[in-house]
Amino acid sequence: MLNFTLHLPTEIIFGKGQIQMLNRHIPKNARILLAYGGGSIKKNGVFAQVLEALQGYYYVEFSGIEPNPAYETLLNAIDLVKKEKLDFILAVGGGSVLDGCKFIASAVGFEGDLWQQIIVDKAEIKRALPIGVVLTLPATGSEMNGVGVISRYETRDKLSFYSSLLKPQFAVLDPTTTYSLPPRQIANGVVDTFVHTFEQYMTYPVDAKIQDRFAEGVFLTLIEDGPKALEQPNDYNTRANIMWAATMGLNGILGVGVPQDWASHAIGHELTALYGLDHAQTLAIIVPALMEHQKTGKREKLIQFAHRVWDYRGNNDDEAVRLAIDNTRAFFELMGMKTRLSDYGIDDSKFAQILKKLAEHKTPLLGERNDIDYVAVERILRAAL
């Protein structure tokens, strides 16, 4: 196992009816930016619960944060924070709302071109507004980590940023808030969580037994309960297990002390920026192709994955590797997620543009061994056709 440091400062308030606990976790004198997305929380009752819990507080609403939060939109929120002298952010929604709020929170320490400083230059974030969360779409784990991803539509860029200061102070996770999610969003959340876990697991063994077993538990939960959520969207235990799996998938616990491979995400971000695909759709496309391309370097973990997750009982290692790849693709398809670019009418005509964007973003050699260069990326893209 590799050396690691782990700090998880976020308080989790989990369960039915827990939104009413908000007023125990936000300072009474806080001036709150209440940020959310397209308004679905007003239809499913979440917004009403939040407003009831915020009685007596000063808050200003900001709506319209997109599924891939736009830099251009977030600048308007930052202006509002400055104008109203707001000092606390309450993010109500899924990972995109949370990521947008992290960018808003980080802006207090900067003047000038925020995209250049925070996103491109990766300047150290020394100050940030405190963030609280009411999660309505389990997928990204953003409710418990310091990572954010935002898009700049003008230039078709989608890039990440990070600071430990951006880890939310608390997150309310009420599984009932997810009952109204459409099948596409359910599938997105399950696949996104699966791939987050995959990126931290599917590398090479370092005898990190706890991390491996925890990750395998997340995989098995998603495989068991993902299809159930599509069939029985109002089953509380199913939604609770998926919600907690999503948080566990990227709160830091699975990734400590192990090598990680975020190549699928790096490539997937470029596909989202260029073609407008959902984040999870890009991952479902890239992961099987990447597994095929990297099956030699990932061989030991693929075999372990086949035995422990897909219940392979044979003793043919080549067969185990094949099963691991094929079953992963089949699971994504079972969740209603297409796994090839051609399924979305995408050909190879813009592959050069994807590679150019990776170069513009100074994306380093990818993979846990830093052996995925731009030539390898193109091969993975072609295998994904």
C-alpha positions in Angstrom: 0.0 0.0 0.0 1.2 3.5 -0.9 1.6 6.3 1.7 -1.4 8.6 2.1 -3.0 11.4 4.0 -6.8 11.4 4.5 -9.0 14.2 5.8 -12.8 14.0 5.6 -14.2 17.2 7.2 -17.7 16.9 5.7 -20.5 16.1 8.1 -23.1 13.7 6.5 -26.7 14.0 7.6 -28.3 11.0 6.0 -31.9 9.8 5.8 -35.6 10.6 5.2 -36.7 14.0 6.5 -33.2 15.3 7.2 -33.6 18.5 5.2 -35.3 20.0 8.3 -31.9 19.7 10.1 -30.4 22.5 7.9 -30.9 25.2 10.5 -28.7 23.3 12.9 -25.7 23.5 10.6 -25.8 27.0 9.1 -24.8 29.9 11.3 -27.8 32.0 12.3 -26.2 35.2 11.0 -25.2 33.7 7.6 -26.1 35.6 4.4 -26.8 32.7 2.1 -26.6 32.1 -1.6 -29.3 29.5 -2.3 -28.1 28.0 -5.5 -29.9 25.3 -7.6 -30.4 24.2 -11.2 -33.4 24.1 -13.5 -36.2 24.1 -11.0 -37.0 20.4 -10.6 -36.6 20.9 -6.9 -39.7 23.1 -7.0 -41.7 20.2 -8.5 -40.6 17.4 -6.2 -41.0 19.2 -2.8 -37.4 19.6 -2.0 -37.4 23.4 -2.5 -40.3 23.8 -0.1 -38.5 21.8 2.6 -35.4 23.9 2.2 -37.3 27.2 2.5 -39.1 25.9 5.6 -35.7 25.0 7.2 -34.3 28.4 6.2 -37.0 30.4 8.0 -35.4 33.3 9.8 -32.3 33.3 7.5 -31.3 35.9 5.0 -30.9 34.2 1.6 -30.8 35.2 -2.0 -31.7 32.6 -4.7 -29.7 31.9 -7.8 -31.1 29.4 -10.3 -30.2 28.0 -13.7 -26.9 26.2 -13.0 -26.6 23.9 -16.0 -25.9 20.1 -16.0 -22.4 21.0 -17.2 -22.1 24.2 -15.1 -21.1 27.1 -17.4 -18.4 29.6 -16.5 -20.5 32.3 -18.1 -23.5 31.5 -15.8 -21.3 31.2 -12.7 -19.9 34.7 -13.2 -23.4 36.1 -12.7 -23.6 34.2 -9.4 -20.3 35.6 -8.3 -21.5 39.1 -9.1 -24.6 38.5 -6.9 -22.5 37.2 -4.0 -20.4 40.4 -4.1 -23.4 42.7 -4.5 -25.4 41.1 -1.6 -22.3 40.5 0.5 -23.2 36.8 0.9 -20.9 34.6 3.0 -22.4 31.1 2.8 -23.4 28.9 -0.1 -26.2 26.3 0.1 -26.1 24.1 -3.0 -29.3 22.2 -3.7 -29.1 19.7 -6.5 -26.7 17.2 -8.1 -23.0 17.3 -8.8 -23.2 20.0 -11.4 -24.8 22.5 -9.0 -22.2 21.5 -6.3 -19.3 21.9 -8.8 -20.6 25.3 -9.9 -20.9 26.4 -6.2 -17.4 25.4 -5.6 -16.2 27.7 -8.3 -18.4 30.5 -6.9 -16.9 29.8 -3.4 -13.4 29.9 -4.7 -13.8 33.3 -6.5 -13.7 35.3 -3.3 -9.9 35.0 -3.2 -9.3 36.3 -6.7 -9.6 39.4 -8.9 -9.4 39.5 -12.7 -9.7 36.5 -15.0 -11.1 33.7 -12.9 -11.0 31.1 -15.6 -7.3 31.7 -16.3 -6.3 31.8 -12.6 -8.4 29.0 -11.1 -9.0 26.7 -14.0 -6.0 27.1 -16.4 -3.2 28.2 -14.0 -4.4 26.1 -11.1 -3.6 28.9 -8.7 -3.7 28.0 -5.1 -7.1 28.6 -3.6 -6.4 30.3 -0.2 -9.9 31.5 0.6 -13.3 30.1 -0.1 -16.8 30.6 1.1 -18.2 27.8 3.2 -20.5 25.4 1.4 -23.5 23.3 2.6 -25.3 20.8 0.4 -28.7 19.3 -0.1 -28.0 16.4 -2.6 -30.8 15.4 -5.0 -28.8 13.4 -7.6 -26.3 10.9 -6.3 -23.4 10.5 -8.9 -20.3 12.6 -8.5 -19.3 12.4 -4.8 -18.9 16.1 -5.0 -20.8 16.5 -1.7 -17.8 15.2 0.2 -14.7 16.1 -1.9 -12.9 19.2 -3.0 -13.0 18.6 -6.8 -15.1 20.7 -9.2 -15.6 20.5 -13.0 -17.0 23.4 -15.0 -17.4 24.2 -18.7 -16.7 27.3 -20.8 -19.2 27.0 -23.7 -17.5 29.8 -25.7 -14.4 27.8 -26.1 -15.8 24.3 -25.6 -13.6 23.6 -22.7 -14.5 21.4 -19.7 -11.8 21.3 -17.0 -11.4 20.5 -13.3 -10.1 22.4 -10.3 -9.4 21.3 -6.7 -8.9 22.6 -3.2 -9.4 21.0 0.2 -11.1 24.3 1.2 -13.9 23.4 -1.2 -15.0 20.3 0.7 -18.5 21.0 1.9 -19.0 21.6 5.6 -22.0 19.4 5.6 -24.2 17.4 3.2 -27.8 16.4 3.6 -28.5 13.1 1.8 -32.2 12.2 1.8 -32.8 9.3 -0.6 -36.5 10.3 -1.0 -35.3 13.4 -2.9 -34.2 11.1 -5.7 -37.6 9.4 -6.3 -38.6 11.8 -9.1 -35.4 11.4 -11.1 -36.0 10.2 -14.7 -34.5 6.9 -15.9 -31.7 8.8 -17.8 -30.6 10.5 -14.6 -30.7 7.3 -12.6 -28.5 5.6 -15.2 -26.2 8.5 -15.3 -25.7 8.4 -11.6 -25.1 4.7 -11.4 -22.6 4.7 -14.3 -20.8 7.7 -13.0 -20.3 6.1 -9.6 -19.3 2.8 -11.2 -16.6 4.6 -13.2 -15.3 6.7 -10.3 -14.8 3.5 -8.4 -13.3 1.9 -11.5 -10.7 4.7 -11.9 -9.4 4.1 -8.4 -9.5 0.3 -8.6 -8.7 -0.9 -12.1 -4.9 -0.2 -12.1 -2.4 -2.7 -10.6 -2.3 -4.4 -7.1 -0.4 -2.8 -4.2 -1.9 -5.1 -1.5 -4.4 -2.5 -0.4 -7.0 -5.0 0.8 -9.4 -2.6 2.5 -9.6 -0.3 -0.5 -10.1 -3.1 -2.9 -12.8 -4.8 -0.8 -14.6 -1.4 -0.3 -14.5 -0.7 -4.0 -15.8 -4.2 -4.8 -18.6 -3.6 -2.4 -19.5 -0.4 -4.3 -19.4 -2.3 -7.6 -21.6 -5.1 -6.3 -24.1 -2.7 -4.8 -24.5 -0.8 -8.1 -24.8 -4.0 -10.1 -27.5 -5.3 -7.7 -29.4 -2.1 -7.1 -28.9 0.0 -10.3 -31.4 -2.0 -12.4 -33.7 -2.1 -9.3 -33.8 1.7 -9.2 -35.0 1.8 -12.8 -37.7 -0.8 -12.1 -38.7 0.5 -8.6 -37.7 4.1 -8.4 -39.5 4.7 -5.1 -37.9 1.8 -3.2 -36.2 3.6 -0.3 -33.5 1.0 0.5 -32.5 0.8 -3.1 -32.2 4.5 -3.4 -30.4 4.8 -0.1 -27.8 2.3 -1.1 -27.2 3.9 -4.4 -26.9 7.4 -2.8 -24.4 6.2 -0.2 -22.5 4.3 -2.9 -22.1 7.5 -5.0 -20.7 9.3 -2.0 -18.3 6.5 -1.1 -17.3 6.3 -4.8 -15.4 9.6 -4.6 -15.0 10.8 -1.0 -11.4 9.8 -0.9 -11.7 6.5 1.0 -11.3 4.2 -2.1 -8.4 6.1 -3.6 -6.0 6.4 -0.7 -2.8 4.4 -0.8 -3.5 3.1 -4.3 -2.5 4.1 -7.9 -5.3 5.8 -9.8 -6.2 6.1 -13.5 -8.4 9.0 -14.6 -7.9 8.6 -18.3 -11.6 7.8 -19.0 -12.6 11.1 -17.3 -10.0 13.2 -19.1 -11.1 11.8 -22.5 -14.8 11.9 -21.5 -14.6 15.6 -20.6 -13.5 16.4 -24.1 -16.3 14.4 -25.6 -18.8 16.3 -23.5 -17.4 19.7 -24.4 -17.3 18.8 -28.1 -20.5 16.8 -28.6 -22.7 17.7 -25.6 -23.0 14.2 -24.4 -23.9 13.6 -20.7 -20.8 13.0 -18.6 -21.8 9.4 -17.8 -22.5 8.7 -21.4 -19.0 9.5 -22.3 -17.7 7.3 -19.6 -19.8 4.3 -20.7 -18.3 4.8 -24.2 -14.7 5.2 -23.2 -14.3 2.7 -20.3 -14.8 -0.6 -22.3 -12.5 0.7 -25.1 -9.9 1.7 -22.5 -10.1 -1.7 -20.8 -9.5 -3.4 -24.1 -6.5 -1.1 -24.8 -5.0 -1.5 -21.4 -5.8 -5.1 -20.7 -2.1 -6.1 -20.5 -1.2 -3.5 -17.9 -4.4 -4.0 -15.9 -4.4 -7.8 -16.3 -4.0 -8.7 -12.6 -6.8 -6.4 -11.5 -9.1 -7.4 -14.4 -8.7 -11.0 -13.3 -9.5 -10.0 -9.7 -12.4 -8.0 -10.9 -13.8 -11.0 -12.8 -13.6 -13.3 -9.8 -14.7 -11.0 -7.0 -17.3 -8.8 -8.8 -18.5 -10.8 -11.8 -18.3 -14.2 -9.9 -16.1 -15.9 -12.5 -15.4 -19.4 -11.2 -13.1 -20.7 -13.9 -9.3 -20.8 -14.0 -8.5 -19.4 -17.4 -7.0 -16.0 -17.0 -7.6 -14.9 -20.6 -11.2 -15.9 -20.2 -11.5 -13.9 -17.0 -10.1 -10.7 -18.6 -12.6 -11.1 -21.5 -15.5 -11.6 -19.1 -14.5 -8.5 -17.1 -14.6 -6.3 -20.1 -17.7 -7.8 -21.7 -19.7 -7.8 -18.4 -18.8 -4.2 -17.8 -20.1 -3.1 -21.2 -23.2 -5.3 -20.7 -23.9 -3.6 -17.3 -23.8 -0.2 -18.8 -26.1 -1.3 -21.6 -28.5 -2.8 -19.0 -28.7 0.6 -17.4 -29.8 2.0 -20.7 -26.4 3.5 -21.5 -25.0 3.1 -25.0 -21.4 2.2 -25.2 -20.2 3.2 -28.6 -19.7 6.6 -30.3 -21.6 5.3 -33.3 -24.7 4.8 -31.1 -24.8 8.6 -30.9 -24.1 9.2 -34.6 -20.5 10.2 -33.9 -17.7 9.3 -36.3 -14.0 9.9 -36.4 -14.1 13.3 -38.1 -13.3 15.3 -35.0 -10.8 13.0 -33.3 -8.0 15.4 -34.3 -9.9 18.2 -32.6 -10.2 16.1 -29.4 -6.4 15.4 -29.4 -5.8 19.1 -30.0 -7.9 20.1 -27.0 -6.0 17.6 -24.8 -2.8 19.2 -25.9 -4.2 22.7 -25.3 -5.2 21.7 -21.8 -1.7 20.4 -21.2 -3.2 17.0 -20.3 -0.2 14.9 -19.2 0.4 11.3 -20.1 -2.6 9.4 -18.8 -3.1 6.2 -17.0 -1.7 4.9 -13.7 1.6 4.2 -15.5 1.6 7.4 -17.5 1.7 5.4 -20.7 -1.4 6.7 -22.5 -0.2 9.3 -24.9 -2.1 11.0 -27.7 -1.5 8.1 -30.1 -3.0 5.8 -27.5 -6.0 8.1 -26.9 -6.8 8.0 -30.6 -6.6 4.2 -30.6 -9.0 4.2 -27.7 -11.4 6.5 -29.5 -11.3 4.3 -32.6 -11.9 1.2 -30.5 -15.0 3.1 -29.0 -16.5 3.7 -32.5 
